[in-house]
Amino acid sequence: MRIYFKKLLYLAVFTASFAGHAGSFDDFFRAARSDDAGSIRSLLNRGFDPNTRDEHGQTGLLIAMREPSPRVIQVLLDSPKTDVEARNAKDESPLMLAALKGQQDLVTKLIARDADINKPGWAPLHYAATGGHVAIMKQLLDKYAFIDAQSPNGTTPLMMAAMYGSSDAVQLLLDEGADVTMKNQLGMTALDFAQKANRPDAVRLLGTSAAKAKRPSDGKW
């Protein structure tokens, strides 16, 4: 009989614990979506793991950035337990998303938390160049972002700036020494990207730079 009651007690404790975790799970992601920083802080103080993923594989930080929920973002970044490199299904990090959206203040905070500036594959500099966010590009380069980083298909930040970014973004990368002769897996250079996107300013900048790159080896200079 005593063993029976012990089993009942263990079952009751387990059930209560499971129910409590399930409630915390729902509360955490509801708070992340609604920018309820107080609830997030309370849950973290009670031991809830900030790196828990919802049913779609998203962390609280990624959800807060998507909404956006700035107060929740700050609480999560203040927690040393938050993994700022936890990525979404597309292998995008919080730093990459902040760079793409031009959120320089958030970029600064993520870098202060040692977010990976030179992650393999698509990198934050690709994303900043895509959005033409020159100030963030400078910030990443100042932190030793690899200027000729290659995505899985060989695309560089200069190629992204040439097709989607701004003339200022292209100029910055050229001024900082980006390799204008590099090609992706389709054999396309940054100049090809600019021509495909019908970007005359970028075509002019890249064409001039490409011509200069050929001078030392053509025997006429």
C-alpha positions in Angstrom: 0.0 0.0 0.0 2.8 2.4 0.9 4.5 1.8 -2.5 1.2 2.4 -4.2 0.8 5.8 -2.5 4.4 6.7 -3.5 3.7 6.0 -7.1 0.6 8.2 -6.9 2.6 11.0 -5.4 5.3 10.8 -8.1 2.6 10.8 -10.7 1.0 13.9 -9.2 4.3 15.7 -9.1 5.2 14.8 -12.6 1.7 15.9 -13.9 1.9 19.2 -12.1 5.4 19.8 -13.4 4.4 19.0 -17.0 1.4 21.2 -16.8 3.5 24.0 -15.4 6.0 23.7 -18.2 3.3 23.7 -20.8 1.8 26.8 -19.3 5.2 28.5 -19.2 5.8 27.5 -22.8 2.6 29.2 -24.0 3.1 32.2 -21.8 6.7 32.7 -23.0 5.9 32.8 -26.7 2.7 34.9 -26.1 4.8 37.4 -24.2 7.4 37.4 -27.0 4.8 38.3 -29.6 3.1 41.0 -27.5 6.3 42.7 -26.3 5.4 41.8 -22.7 8.9 42.2 -21.2 7.7 41.8 -17.6 6.3 38.3 -18.2 9.5 37.3 -20.1 11.7 38.5 -17.2 9.5 36.7 -14.7 9.7 33.4 -16.6 13.5 33.7 -17.0 13.8 34.3 -13.2 11.8 31.1 -12.6 14.3 29.2 -14.8 12.6 29.0 -18.1 15.1 28.4 -20.9 15.1 31.4 -23.3 16.4 29.2 -26.1 13.3 27.1 -26.1 11.8 26.8 -29.6 8.1 27.1 -30.5 6.2 24.6 -32.7 7.7 26.3 -35.7 11.3 26.1 -34.5 11.5 29.8 -33.6 13.2 31.1 -30.5 11.8 33.9 -28.4 14.5 36.2 -29.7 13.7 35.5 -33.4 10.0 36.0 -32.7 10.6 39.2 -30.9 12.7 40.5 -33.8 10.0 39.5 -36.3 7.1 41.3 -34.5 9.0 43.5 -33.5 9.0 43.4 -29.7 11.9 45.7 -28.7 11.4 45.5 -24.9 11.4 41.7 -25.1 14.5 41.8 -27.3 16.3 43.8 -24.6 15.3 41.4 -21.8 16.5 38.4 -23.8 19.8 40.1 -24.7 20.3 41.0 -21.0 20.1 37.3 -20.1 23.4 35.6 -20.3 21.5 32.3 -21.0 20.2 33.6 -24.3 22.0 32.1 -27.3 22.3 34.9 -29.8 23.4 32.5 -32.4 20.3 30.3 -32.4 19.2 30.4 -36.0 16.0 29.9 -37.9 15.2 27.2 -40.5 17.0 29.2 -43.2 20.2 29.3 -41.1 19.7 33.1 -40.5 21.1 34.4 -37.2 19.6 37.4 -35.3 22.6 39.5 -36.4 21.9 38.7 -40.0 18.3 39.7 -39.7 19.1 42.9 -37.9 21.7 43.8 -40.6 19.2 43.2 -43.3 16.6 45.4 -41.7 19.1 48.2 -41.0 18.7 48.0 -37.2 22.0 49.4 -36.2 21.3 49.7 -32.5 20.4 46.0 -32.4 23.4 45.1 -34.5 25.6 46.9 -31.9 24.0 45.0 -29.0 24.3 41.6 -30.8 28.0 42.3 -31.5 28.5 43.2 -27.9 27.1 39.7 -27.1 29.7 38.1 -29.4 27.3 37.3 -32.2 29.2 35.6 -35.0 30.2 38.2 -37.6 31.9 35.6 -39.9 29.5 32.7 -39.8 30.0 30.2 -42.7 27.7 30.5 -45.7 25.5 33.6 -45.9 27.0 36.1 -43.5 25.8 39.3 -41.8 27.8 41.4 -44.4 25.8 39.8 -47.2 22.6 40.9 -45.6 23.7 44.4 -44.8 25.0 44.8 -48.4 21.6 43.5 -49.7 19.8 46.3 -47.8 22.4 48.9 -48.7 22.9 49.7 -45.1 26.3 51.4 -45.3 26.7 52.3 -41.6 26.1 48.6 -40.6 28.5 47.4 -43.3 31.2 49.7 -42.0 30.5 48.5 -38.5 30.9 44.8 -39.5 34.0 45.5 -41.5 35.5 47.4 -38.5 34.9 44.1 -36.6 36.8 42.2 -39.2 34.0 40.9 -41.3 35.4 39.0 -44.3 34.8 41.3 -47.2 34.8 38.6 -49.9 32.8 36.0 -47.9 31.1 33.5 -50.2 27.7 32.1 -49.7 27.0 28.4 -50.5 26.7 29.3 -54.2 29.7 31.6 -54.2 27.9 34.9 -54.0 29.9 37.7 -52.3 28.6 40.8 -50.5 29.7 42.9 -53.4 27.5 40.9 -55.7 24.5 41.4 -53.4 25.2 45.2 -53.1 25.5 45.3 -56.9 22.1 43.7 -57.5 20.0 44.8 -54.5 21.9 47.4 -52.4 22.9 50.9 -53.2 25.7 52.6 -55.1 27.1 53.8 -51.7 27.2 50.1 -50.6 29.0 49.1 -53.8 31.5 52.0 -53.4 32.2 51.2 -49.8 33.1 47.6 -50.6 35.3 48.7 -53.5 37.0 51.2 -51.3 37.6 48.6 -48.7 39.2 46.2 -51.2 36.5 43.8 -52.3 37.6 41.6 -55.2 35.7 42.7 -58.2 36.9 39.7 -60.3 35.4 37.0 -58.2 32.7 34.8 -59.7 29.9 32.7 -58.2 29.0 29.1 -59.2 27.2 30.4 -62.3 30.3 32.3 -63.4 28.8 35.7 -62.7 30.8 38.6 -61.3 29.5 41.6 -59.4 29.4 43.5 -62.7 27.2 40.8 -64.2 24.9 41.1 -61.2 24.6 44.9 -61.7 23.9 44.5 -65.4 21.3 41.9 -64.8 19.6 44.2 -62.3 19.8 47.2 -64.6 21.8 49.2 -62.1 23.7 51.8 -64.3 25.5 53.5 -61.3 26.7 50.1 -60.0 27.7 49.1 -63.5 29.8 52.3 -63.9 31.5 51.8 -60.5 32.2 48.1 -61.1 33.3 48.5 -64.7 35.8 51.2 -63.7 37.1 49.0 -60.9 37.3 45.9 -63.1 39.3 47.8 -65.7 41.8 48.9 -63.1 42.1 45.4 -61.8 43.2 44.3 -65.3 45.9 46.9 -65.8 48.9 45.3 -64.0 48.6 42.1 -66.1 47.8 43.4 -69.6 51.4 44.6 -70.4 50.4 48.1 -71.3 50.7 49.9 -68.0 
